[in-house]
Amino acid sequence: MQFPILLTLIFVLAKLFGLIAWSWLLVFAPLIVMIALLALFIGLAIVIRLYVK
């Protein structure tokens, strides 16, 4: 879970120092993917909990 945060930090610093010319969406992509996967797993856990009693 620390790898996407570290990767995002590296991308942000590279963008701020002008080393990459990516859009900000691509810079924050690792963080967005991590949040999306977390939301997916939480949603699946809720659905499974509702149907398996």
mmCIF file of the N, C-alpha and C atoms, coordinates in Angstrom:
data_MODEL
# 
_entry.id   MODEL 
# 
loop_
_atom_site.group_PDB 
_atom_site.id 
_atom_site.type_symbol 
_atom_site.label_atom_id 
_atom_site.label_alt_id 
_atom_site.label_comp_id 
_atom_site.label_asym_id 
_atom_site.label_entity_id 
_atom_site.label_seq_id 
_atom_site.pdbx_PDB_ins_code 
_atom_site.Cartn_x 
_atom_site.Cartn_y 
_atom_site.Cartn_z 
_atom_site.occupancy 
_atom_site.B_iso_or_equiv 
_atom_site.pdbx_formal_charge 
_atom_site.auth_seq_id 
_atom_site.auth_comp_id 
_atom_site.auth_asym_id 
_atom_site.auth_atom_id 
_atom_site.pdbx_PDB_model_num 
ATOM 1   N N  . MET A 1 1  ? 0.823   -1.190  0.000   1.00 0.00 ? 1  MET A N  1 
ATOM 2   C CA . MET A 1 1  ? 0.000   0.000   0.000   1.00 0.00 ? 1  MET A CA 1 
ATOM 3   C C  . MET A 1 1  ? 0.868   1.256   0.000   1.00 0.00 ? 1  MET A C  1 
ATOM 4   N N  . GLN A 1 2  ? 2.105   1.139   0.389   1.00 0.00 ? 2  GLN A N  1 
ATOM 5   C CA . GLN A 1 2  ? 2.983   2.296   0.403   1.00 0.00 ? 2  GLN A CA 1 
ATOM 6   C C  . GLN A 1 2  ? 3.563   2.586   -0.970  1.00 0.00 ? 2  GLN A C  1 
ATOM 7   N N  . PHE A 1 3  ? 3.658   1.575   -1.828  1.00 0.00 ? 3  PHE A N  1 
ATOM 8   C CA . PHE A 1 3  ? 4.262   1.773   -3.136  1.00 0.00 ? 3  PHE A CA 1 
ATOM 9   C C  . PHE A 1 3  ? 3.512   2.793   -3.994  1.00 0.00 ? 3  PHE A C  1 
ATOM 10  N N  . PRO A 1 4  ? 2.177   2.726   -4.112  1.00 0.00 ? 4  PRO A N  1 
ATOM 11  C CA . PRO A 1 4  ? 1.484   3.746   -4.915  1.00 0.00 ? 4  PRO A CA 1 
ATOM 12  C C  . PRO A 1 4  ? 1.647   5.156   -4.367  1.00 0.00 ? 4  PRO A C  1 
ATOM 13  N N  . ILE A 1 5  ? 1.707   5.292   -3.043  1.00 0.00 ? 5  ILE A N  1 
ATOM 14  C CA . ILE A 1 5  ? 1.886   6.614   -2.445  1.00 0.00 ? 5  ILE A CA 1 
ATOM 15  C C  . ILE A 1 5  ? 3.283   7.145   -2.752  1.00 0.00 ? 5  ILE A C  1 
ATOM 16  N N  . LEU A 1 6  ? 4.285   6.294   -2.636  1.00 0.00 ? 6  LEU A N  1 
ATOM 17  C CA . LEU A 1 6  ? 5.647   6.688   -2.958  1.00 0.00 ? 6  LEU A CA 1 
ATOM 18  C C  . LEU A 1 6  ? 5.777   7.039   -4.444  1.00 0.00 ? 6  LEU A C  1 
ATOM 19  N N  . LEU A 1 7  ? 5.171   6.237   -5.298  1.00 0.00 ? 7  LEU A N  1 
ATOM 20  C CA . LEU A 1 7  ? 5.209   6.495   -6.734  1.00 0.00 ? 7  LEU A CA 1 
ATOM 21  C C  . LEU A 1 7  ? 4.527   7.816   -7.072  1.00 0.00 ? 7  LEU A C  1 
ATOM 22  N N  . THR A 1 8  ? 3.403   8.104   -6.430  1.00 0.00 ? 8  THR A N  1 
ATOM 23  C CA . THR A 1 8  ? 2.710   9.373   -6.649  1.00 0.00 ? 8  THR A CA 1 
ATOM 24  C C  . THR A 1 8  ? 3.576   10.542  -6.203  1.00 0.00 ? 8  THR A C  1 
ATOM 25  N N  . LEU A 1 9  ? 4.233   10.399  -5.064  1.00 0.00 ? 9  LEU A N  1 
ATOM 26  C CA . LEU A 1 9  ? 5.118   11.453  -4.578  1.00 0.00 ? 9  LEU A CA 1 
ATOM 27  C C  . LEU A 1 9  ? 6.264   11.715  -5.556  1.00 0.00 ? 9  LEU A C  1 
ATOM 28  N N  . ILE A 1 10 ? 6.838   10.660  -6.080  1.00 0.00 ? 10 ILE A N  1 
ATOM 29  C CA . ILE A 1 10 ? 7.918   10.805  -7.068  1.00 0.00 ? 10 ILE A CA 1 
ATOM 30  C C  . ILE A 1 10 ? 7.397   11.500  -8.322  1.00 0.00 ? 10 ILE A C  1 
ATOM 31  N N  . PHE A 1 11 ? 6.221   11.106  -8.791  1.00 0.00 ? 11 PHE A N  1 
ATOM 32  C CA . PHE A 1 11 ? 5.636   11.727  -9.987  1.00 0.00 ? 11 PHE A CA 1 
ATOM 33  C C  . PHE A 1 11 ? 5.327   13.201  -9.753  1.00 0.00 ? 11 PHE A C  1 
ATOM 34  N N  . VAL A 1 12 ? 4.795   13.549  -8.580  1.00 0.00 ? 12 VAL A N  1 
ATOM 35  C CA . VAL A 1 12 ? 4.470   14.951  -8.279  1.00 0.00 ? 12 VAL A CA 1 
ATOM 36  C C  . VAL A 1 12 ? 5.744   15.791  -8.254  1.00 0.00 ? 12 VAL A C  1 
ATOM 37  N N  . LEU A 1 13 ? 6.772   15.286  -7.593  1.00 0.00 ? 13 LEU A N  1 
ATOM 38  C CA . LEU A 1 13 ? 8.032   16.029  -7.554  1.00 0.00 ? 13 LEU A CA 1 
ATOM 39  C C  . LEU A 1 13 ? 8.637   16.175  -8.948  1.00 0.00 ? 13 LEU A C  1 
ATOM 40  N N  . ALA A 1 14 ? 8.579   15.120  -9.742  1.00 0.00 ? 14 ALA A N  1 
ATOM 41  C CA . ALA A 1 14 ? 9.103   15.196  -11.105 1.00 0.00 ? 14 ALA A CA 1 
ATOM 42  C C  . ALA A 1 14 ? 8.315   16.209  -11.936 1.00 0.00 ? 14 ALA A C  1 
ATOM 43  N N  . LYS A 1 15 ? 7.012   16.257  -11.748 1.00 0.00 ? 15 LYS A N  1 
ATOM 44  C CA . LYS A 1 15 ? 6.178   17.223  -12.471 1.00 0.00 ? 15 LYS A CA 1 
ATOM 45  C C  . LYS A 1 15 ? 6.504   18.650  -12.026 1.00 0.00 ? 15 LYS A C  1 
ATOM 46  N N  . LEU A 1 16 ? 6.643   18.858  -10.721 1.00 0.00 ? 16 LEU A N  1 
ATOM 47  C CA . LEU A 1 16 ? 6.929   20.193  -10.205 1.00 0.00 ? 16 LEU A CA 1 
ATOM 48  C C  . LEU A 1 16 ? 8.306   20.704  -10.630 1.00 0.00 ? 16 LEU A C  1 
ATOM 49  N N  . PHE A 1 17 ? 9.275   19.802  -10.752 1.00 0.00 ? 17 PHE A N  1 
ATOM 50  C CA . PHE A 1 17 ? 10.614  20.199  -11.173 1.00 0.00 ? 17 PHE A CA 1 
ATOM 51  C C  . PHE A 1 17 ? 10.778  20.197  -12.690 1.00 0.00 ? 17 PHE A C  1 
ATOM 52  N N  . GLY A 1 18 ? 9.702   19.891  -13.411 1.00 0.00 ? 18 GLY A N  1 
ATOM 53  C CA . GLY A 1 18 ? 9.741   19.958  -14.865 1.00 0.00 ? 18 GLY A CA 1 
ATOM 54  C C  . GLY A 1 18 ? 10.423  18.795  -15.548 1.00 0.00 ? 18 GLY A C  1 
ATOM 55  N N  . LEU A 1 19 ? 10.582  17.687  -14.863 1.00 0.00 ? 19 LEU A N  1 
ATOM 56  C CA . LEU A 1 19 ? 11.239  16.522  -15.449 1.00 0.00 ? 19 LEU A CA 1 
ATOM 57  C C  . LEU A 1 19 ? 10.310  15.717  -16.353 1.00 0.00 ? 19 LEU A C  1 
ATOM 58  N N  . ILE A 1 20 ? 9.005   15.821  -16.095 1.00 0.00 ? 20 ILE A N  1 
ATOM 59  C CA . ILE A 1 20 ? 8.016   15.153  -16.944 1.00 0.00 ? 20 ILE A CA 1 
ATOM 60  C C  . ILE A 1 20 ? 6.961   16.170  -17.355 1.00 0.00 ? 20 ILE A C  1 
ATOM 61  N N  . ALA A 1 21 ? 6.351   15.940  -18.494 1.00 0.00 ? 21 ALA A N  1 
ATOM 62  C CA . ALA A 1 21 ? 5.328   16.865  -18.998 1.00 0.00 ? 21 ALA A CA 1 
ATOM 63  C C  . ALA A 1 21 ? 3.969   16.178  -19.066 1.00 0.00 ? 21 ALA A C  1 
ATOM 64  N N  . TRP A 1 22 ? 3.739   15.262  -18.145 1.00 0.00 ? 22 TRP A N  1 
ATOM 65  C CA . TRP A 1 22 ? 2.470   14.537  -18.119 1.00 0.00 ? 22 TRP A CA 1 
ATOM 66  C C  . TRP A 1 22 ? 1.362   15.430  -17.594 1.00 0.00 ? 22 TRP A C  1 
ATOM 67  N N  . SER A 1 23 ? 0.128   15.021  -17.872 1.00 0.00 ? 23 SER A N  1 
ATOM 68  C CA . SER A 1 23 ? -1.005  15.723  -17.272 1.00 0.00 ? 23 SER A CA 1 
ATOM 69  C C  . SER A 1 23 ? -1.072  15.343  -15.789 1.00 0.00 ? 23 SER A C  1 
ATOM 70  N N  . TRP A 1 24 ? -1.769  16.182  -15.012 1.00 0.00 ? 24 TRP A N  1 
ATOM 71  C CA . TRP A 1 24 ? -1.886  15.900  -13.585 1.00 0.00 ? 24 TRP A CA 1 
ATOM 72  C C  . TRP A 1 24 ? -2.681  14.628  -13.340 1.00 0.00 ? 24 TRP A C  1 
ATOM 73  N N  . LEU A 1 25 ? -3.570  14.274  -14.256 1.00 0.00 ? 25 LEU A N  1 
ATOM 74  C CA . LEU A 1 25 ? -4.328  13.024  -14.110 1.00 0.00 ? 25 LEU A CA 1 
ATOM 75  C C  . LEU A 1 25 ? -3.388  11.819  -14.128 1.00 0.00 ? 25 LEU A C  1 
ATOM 76  N N  . LEU A 1 26 ? -2.418  11.832  -15.026 1.00 0.00 ? 26 LEU A N  1 
ATOM 77  C CA . LEU A 1 26 ? -1.450  10.738  -15.068 1.00 0.00 ? 26 LEU A CA 1 
ATOM 78  C C  . LEU A 1 26 ? -0.529  10.747  -13.857 1.00 0.00 ? 26 LEU A C  1 
ATOM 79  N N  . VAL A 1 27 ? -0.202  11.928  -13.361 1.00 0.00 ? 27 VAL A N  1 
ATOM 80  C CA . VAL A 1 27 ? 0.661   12.026  -12.189 1.00 0.00 ? 27 VAL A CA 1 
ATOM 81  C C  . VAL A 1 27 ? -0.017  11.384  -10.978 1.00 0.00 ? 27 VAL A C  1 
ATOM 82  N N  . PHE A 1 28 ? -1.326  11.626  -10.831 1.00 0.00 ? 28 PHE A N  1 
ATOM 83  C CA . PHE A 1 28 ? -2.045  11.085  -9.683  1.00 0.00 ? 28 PHE A CA 1 
ATOM 84  C C  . PHE A 1 28 ? -2.687  9.725   -9.969  1.00 0.00 ? 28 PHE A C  1 
ATOM 85  N N  . ALA A 1 29 ? -2.417  9.120   -11.100 1.00 0.00 ? 29 ALA A N  1 
ATOM 86  C CA . ALA A 1 29 ? -3.014  7.837   -11.468 1.00 0.00 ? 29 ALA A CA 1 
ATOM 87  C C  . ALA A 1 29 ? -2.749  6.721   -10.446 1.00 0.00 ? 29 ALA A C  1 
ATOM 88  N N  . PRO A 1 30 ? -1.532  6.561   -9.922  1.00 0.00 ? 30 PRO A N  1 
ATOM 89  C CA . PRO A 1 30 ? -1.338  5.485   -8.927  1.00 0.00 ? 30 PRO A CA 1 
ATOM 90  C C  . PRO A 1 30 ? -2.229  5.652   -7.700  1.00 0.00 ? 30 PRO A C  1 
ATOM 91  N N  . LEU A 1 31 ? -2.407  6.876   -7.253  1.00 0.00 ? 31 LEU A N  1 
ATOM 92  C CA . LEU A 1 31 ? -3.256  7.136   -6.096  1.00 0.00 ? 31 LEU A CA 1 
ATOM 93  C C  . LEU A 1 31 ? -4.724  6.891   -6.426  1.00 0.00 ? 31 LEU A C  1 
ATOM 94  N N  . ILE A 1 32 ? -5.143  7.295   -7.616  1.00 0.00 ? 32 ILE A N  1 
ATOM 95  C CA . ILE A 1 32 ? -6.527  7.090   -8.043  1.00 0.00 ? 32 ILE A CA 1 
ATOM 96  C C  . ILE A 1 32 ? -6.839  5.599   -8.155  1.00 0.00 ? 32 ILE A C  1 
ATOM 97  N N  . VAL A 1 33 ? -5.899  4.843   -8.714  1.00 0.00 ? 33 VAL A N  1 
ATOM 98  C CA . VAL A 1 33 ? -6.094  3.388   -8.848  1.00 0.00 ? 33 VAL A CA 1 
ATOM 99  C C  . VAL A 1 33 ? -6.176  2.733   -7.469  1.00 0.00 ? 33 VAL A C  1 
ATOM 100 N N  . MET A 1 34 ? -5.320  3.160   -6.543  1.00 0.00 ? 34 MET A N  1 
ATOM 101 C CA . MET A 1 34 ? -5.349  2.589   -5.198  1.00 0.00 ? 34 MET A CA 1 
ATOM 102 C C  . MET A 1 34 ? -6.685  2.872   -4.512  1.00 0.00 ? 34 MET A C  1 
ATOM 103 N N  . ILE A 1 35 ? -7.187  4.083   -4.630  1.00 0.00 ? 35 ILE A N  1 
ATOM 104 C CA . ILE A 1 35 ? -8.466  4.436   -4.016  1.00 0.00 ? 35 ILE A CA 1 
ATOM 105 C C  . ILE A 1 35 ? -9.603  3.659   -4.673  1.00 0.00 ? 35 ILE A C  1 
ATOM 106 N N  . ALA A 1 36 ? -9.552  3.502   -6.004  1.00 0.00 ? 36 ALA A N  1 
ATOM 107 C CA . ALA A 1 36 ? -10.595 2.757   -6.710  1.00 0.00 ? 36 ALA A CA 1 
ATOM 108 C C  . ALA A 1 36 ? -10.604 1.289   -6.286  1.00 0.00 ? 36 ALA A C  1 
ATOM 109 N N  . LEU A 1 37 ? -9.431  0.688   -6.158  1.00 0.00 ? 37 LEU A N  1 
ATOM 110 C CA . LEU A 1 37 ? -9.365  -0.708  -5.721  1.00 0.00 ? 37 LEU A CA 1 
ATOM 111 C C  . LEU A 1 37 ? -9.855  -0.869  -4.289  1.00 0.00 ? 37 LEU A C  1 
ATOM 112 N N  . LEU A 1 38 ? -9.511  0.064   -3.438  1.00 0.00 ? 38 LEU A N  1 
ATOM 113 C CA . LEU A 1 38 ? -9.986  0.027   -2.058  1.00 0.00 ? 38 LEU A CA 1 
ATOM 114 C C  . LEU A 1 38 ? -11.507 0.130   -2.006  1.00 0.00 ? 38 LEU A C  1 
ATOM 115 N N  . ALA A 1 39 ? -12.072 1.031   -2.803  1.00 0.00 ? 39 ALA A N  1 
ATOM 116 C CA . ALA A 1 39 ? -13.530 1.172   -2.851  1.00 0.00 ? 39 ALA A CA 1 
ATOM 117 C C  . ALA A 1 39 ? -14.183 -0.099  -3.400  1.00 0.00 ? 39 ALA A C  1 
ATOM 118 N N  . LEU A 1 40 ? -13.561 -0.716  -4.396  1.00 0.00 ? 40 LEU A N  1 
ATOM 119 C CA . LEU A 1 40 ? -14.083 -1.961  -4.963  1.00 0.00 ? 40 LEU A CA 1 
ATOM 120 C C  . LEU A 1 40 ? -14.096 -3.072  -3.919  1.00 0.00 ? 40 LEU A C  1 
ATOM 121 N N  . PHE A 1 41 ? -13.000 -3.217  -3.181  1.00 0.00 ? 41 PHE A N  1 
ATOM 122 C CA . PHE A 1 41 ? -12.930 -4.265  -2.164  1.00 0.00 ? 41 PHE A CA 1 
ATOM 123 C C  . PHE A 1 41 ? -13.924 -4.025  -1.037  1.00 0.00 ? 41 PHE A C  1 
ATOM 124 N N  . ILE A 1 42 ? -14.087 -2.783  -0.635  1.00 0.00 ? 42 ILE A N  1 
ATOM 125 C CA . ILE A 1 42 ? -15.070 -2.473  0.403   1.00 0.00 ? 42 ILE A CA 1 
ATOM 126 C C  . ILE A 1 42 ? -16.479 -2.754  -0.104  1.00 0.00 ? 42 ILE A C  1 
ATOM 127 N N  . GLY A 1 43 ? -16.763 -2.384  -1.346  1.00 0.00 ? 43 GLY A N  1 
ATOM 128 C CA . GLY A 1 43 ? -18.072 -2.656  -1.931  1.00 0.00 ? 43 GLY A CA 1 
ATOM 129 C C  . GLY A 1 43 ? -18.341 -4.140  -2.034  1.00 0.00 ? 43 GLY A C  1 
ATOM 130 N N  . LEU A 1 44 ? -17.354 -4.912  -2.460  1.00 0.00 ? 44 LEU A N  1 
ATOM 131 C CA . LEU A 1 44 ? -17.527 -6.364  -2.538  1.00 0.00 ? 44 LEU A CA 1 
ATOM 132 C C  . LEU A 1 44 ? -17.751 -6.968  -1.151  1.00 0.00 ? 44 LEU A C  1 
ATOM 133 N N  . ALA A 1 45 ? -17.036 -6.473  -0.156  1.00 0.00 ? 45 ALA A N  1 
ATOM 134 C CA . ALA A 1 45 ? -17.216 -6.979  1.201   1.00 0.00 ? 45 ALA A CA 1 
ATOM 135 C C  . ALA A 1 45 ? -18.628 -6.696  1.708   1.00 0.00 ? 45 ALA A C  1 
ATOM 136 N N  . ILE A 1 46 ? -19.141 -5.527  1.394   1.00 0.00 ? 46 ILE A N  1 
ATOM 137 C CA . ILE A 1 46 ? -20.505 -5.188  1.812   1.00 0.00 ? 46 ILE A CA 1 
ATOM 138 C C  . ILE A 1 46 ? -21.523 -6.080  1.115   1.00 0.00 ? 46 ILE A C  1 
ATOM 139 N N  . VAL A 1 47 ? -21.358 -6.276  -0.194  1.00 0.00 ? 47 VAL A N  1 
ATOM 140 C CA . VAL A 1 47 ? -22.289 -7.123  -0.945  1.00 0.00 ? 47 VAL A CA 1 
ATOM 141 C C  . VAL A 1 47 ? -22.231 -8.554  -0.442  1.00 0.00 ? 47 VAL A C  1 
ATOM 142 N N  . ILE A 1 48 ? -21.041 -9.067  -0.231  1.00 0.00 ? 48 ILE A N  1 
ATOM 143 C CA . ILE A 1 48 ? -20.901 -10.441 0.260   1.00 0.00 ? 48 ILE A CA 1 
ATOM 144 C C  . ILE A 1 48 ? -21.519 -10.573 1.656   1.00 0.00 ? 48 ILE A C  1 
ATOM 145 N N  . ARG A 1 49 ? -21.314 -9.577  2.490   1.00 0.00 ? 49 ARG A N  1 
ATOM 146 C CA . ARG A 1 49 ? -21.872 -9.605  3.844   1.00 0.00 ? 49 ARG A CA 1 
ATOM 147 C C  . ARG A 1 49 ? -23.399 -9.577  3.813   1.00 0.00 ? 49 ARG A C  1 
ATOM 148 N N  . LEU A 1 50 ? -23.996 -8.857  2.851   1.00 0.00 ? 50 LEU A N  1 
ATOM 149 C CA . LEU A 1 50 ? -25.447 -8.780  2.766   1.00 0.00 ? 50 LEU A CA 1 
ATOM 150 C C  . LEU A 1 50 ? -26.070 -10.078 2.288   1.00 0.00 ? 50 LEU A C  1 
ATOM 151 N N  . TYR A 1 51 ? -25.376 -10.802 1.407   1.00 0.00 ? 51 TYR A N  1 
ATOM 152 C CA . TYR A 1 51 ? -25.964 -11.997 0.815   1.00 0.00 ? 51 TYR A CA 1 
ATOM 153 C C  . TYR A 1 51 ? -25.537 -13.297 1.485   1.00 0.00 ? 51 TYR A C  1 
ATOM 154 N N  . VAL A 1 52 ? -24.507 -13.267 2.297   1.00 0.00 ? 52 VAL A N  1 
ATOM 155 C CA . VAL A 1 52 ? -24.066 -14.479 2.979   1.00 0.00 ? 52 VAL A CA 1 
ATOM 156 C C  . VAL A 1 52 ? -24.307 -14.293 4.475   1.00 0.00 ? 52 VAL A C  1 
ATOM 157 N N  . LYS A 1 53 ? -25.399 -14.887 4.930   1.00 0.00 ? 53 LYS A N  1 
ATOM 158 C CA . LYS A 1 53 ? -25.730 -14.793 6.348   1.00 0.00 ? 53 LYS A CA 1 
ATOM 159 C C  . LYS A 1 53 ? -25.931 -16.148 6.944   1.00 0.00 ? 53 LYS A C  1 
# 
